[in-house]
Amino acid sequence: MSVKNGIGLCVKFLCFMMFVVFTGCSSAPKRQMVYTDISQHAYDNYEKANGAIIRGDYEKAGKYLEDAYAQAVSIDKNDLICKILLSGLSYRIQNPVVDLSEKSFALPSYIDNLLSDAKVAASLSDDKIRPTLESVIRVYECRADLFKAQNDQYSATNSEIQKKLDAEIINLSKEPYYLAFLYRTKGDWSNFLMNYQAAAEAYKNAAEIHTKNRYLFEIAYDWYLCAAAYSKDGNKQAAMDAIGNALKYDKDAENVSGIAQDYMAAANILAKKNPTSEELKKAVFYAERAASIYRSAGMSQKADDCIAWITENK
């Protein structure tokens, strides 16, 4: 082999080795620029907390919220902190019997504090999401006002509240969870002010949004509230249709307490306003179903309450 050919082979070999080295480097996995382990755990706990609040499982809801809040604070995730605080407001409103002085809970104990802290978190969040969070907070302020009104601490007309809520619809058009919460809040206010037809329509709007986005527990609760509104308005058939929808979605979600609650609601609807003997027979059957479900789930007191209802209504 000539010297010239030998040099040529060496050059080719070196070029090949450089190609291997550089291509090997370029295919190596890149280092992460963002870690999401803690934030993902916080989001998961936040979602679990919302589900537990809807189911009425307040012990679990409190634990999930506490964990989510601690995790979100630890990484200074202000948009999530804001959302957790607002869910904490729902928790406090739906579970006011907790002895706040003894409850070891990371979130503030009172709804005004939860709202003010949520506003601070929103103000510290990214510019892109801040307007949406501020809109959500205004909806929760309306929900807090309802809680105060129910305790004779606030008064407003239905038109005033509806105007406030309607102003936020366009702002939350791309936030289905909170848009549905807005409609449910409209329904709750209408129900409180005894405008039951408007309440039922608002709950149906919330159910439609939740259905499109597959929030099973939320859909069932929307229809449960809708059934209650129809029943108060004296529309027994519409109420039974609505509670039938609630029962379907609670079964789909395997929500044990929700299923029993739906059966008991059906019993109460049928037993109202001069029921026929056939309606009373069905009502007792539904109450027996509720009692059986509660008993199987270890909810003895609720099962006993159903049996007591049957005794009174037979």
Residue, then its C-alpha position, 0 to 999 in steps of 0.5 A: m500500500s502506498v503512503k498516499n493511500g495509507i494517509g487517505l484511509c487514515v483521514k477517512f477513518l478519522c472522519f468516520m469516528m468524528f461522525v460517530v462521536f457527534t451523532g452520538c452526542s446529538s442523540a443523547p437525551k437533553r436535560q430537563m429545563v422544567y420539573t413537574d413532579i411536585s406540581q403534578h402531585a399538587y394538581d392530583n390532590y386538588e382534583k381529588a379534593n374537588g371530587a371529595i367535596i362533591r361526594g360530601d366526604y369532607e374528611k378526605a377533602g380536607k386532607y387532599l386540600e391540605d396536601a395540595y396547598a402545602q405542595a403548591v406553596s412549596i414551589d410558589k405555584n401561585d395560579l394553583i395556590c389561588k385555585i386551591l384556596l377557592s376550593g377551600l372556600s367551597y369546602r368551608i361553605q359546605n362543611p361549616v360544622v368543623d370546629l375550626s379552632e381544633k382543625s389542623f388545616a393548612l388553609p385559612s379558616y374563614i371564607d373572607n381570608l380564603l378570598s383575600d389570600a386567593k386575590v394575593a395569589a392571583s396578583l402574583s401569577d403569570d400575566k397571561i392567566r391573571p385575568t382569568l383567575e380574577s374573573v373566577i374569584r369574582v364568581y366565588e365572591c358571589r358564592a361567598d355572598l350567598f353563604k352570608a345571605q343564608n346566614d342573614q349577613y348579606s342581602a341582594t336581589n336576584s337581578e343584581i347577582q345574575k348581572k354580576l355573574d353574567a358579566e363573567i361568562i365571556n371571561l370564562s368561556k374557555e374554562p369549562y370547570y369554572l364556567a359550570f361553577l358559575y352557572r351552578t352559582k346562578g342556580d344556587w342564588s335563584n333557588f335561595l331567592m325562590n326563583y325555582q324555574a331559573a334555578a333549574e335552567a342554570y343547573k341544566n346549563a352546568a350539567e351540559i358543560h360538565t357532561k361535555n367535559r366528563y366531570l361525572f361527580e359534577i354532572a350527577y350533582d347538577w341534576y340532583l340540584c335540578a331535581a330539588a328545584y323542580s320539586k320545590d316548583g311543584n313539577k313532580q315529573a320533571a323532578m323525577d326525570a332529573i333525579g333519574n339523570a343524577l342516579k345514572y351518573d352517580k352509578d357511572a361514577e360508583n358514588v355510593s353515597g350519591i346513589a343512596q342520596d338520589y334514591m332518598a331524593a326520589a322518595n321525597i319527591l314522590a311523597k310530596k303534595n298528596p301522593t297517590s297510593e302508587e307513588l307512596k309505594k314507589a317512594v317506600f321502595y326507593a327509601e328501602r333501596a337507599a337504606s340498603i345501600y347506606r347499610s352496605a357502605g357502613m353508614s348506619q346512621k343514614a340507613d336508620d334515618c331512611i328506615a325512620w322515614i319509611t315508618e313515618n310515610k307508610 
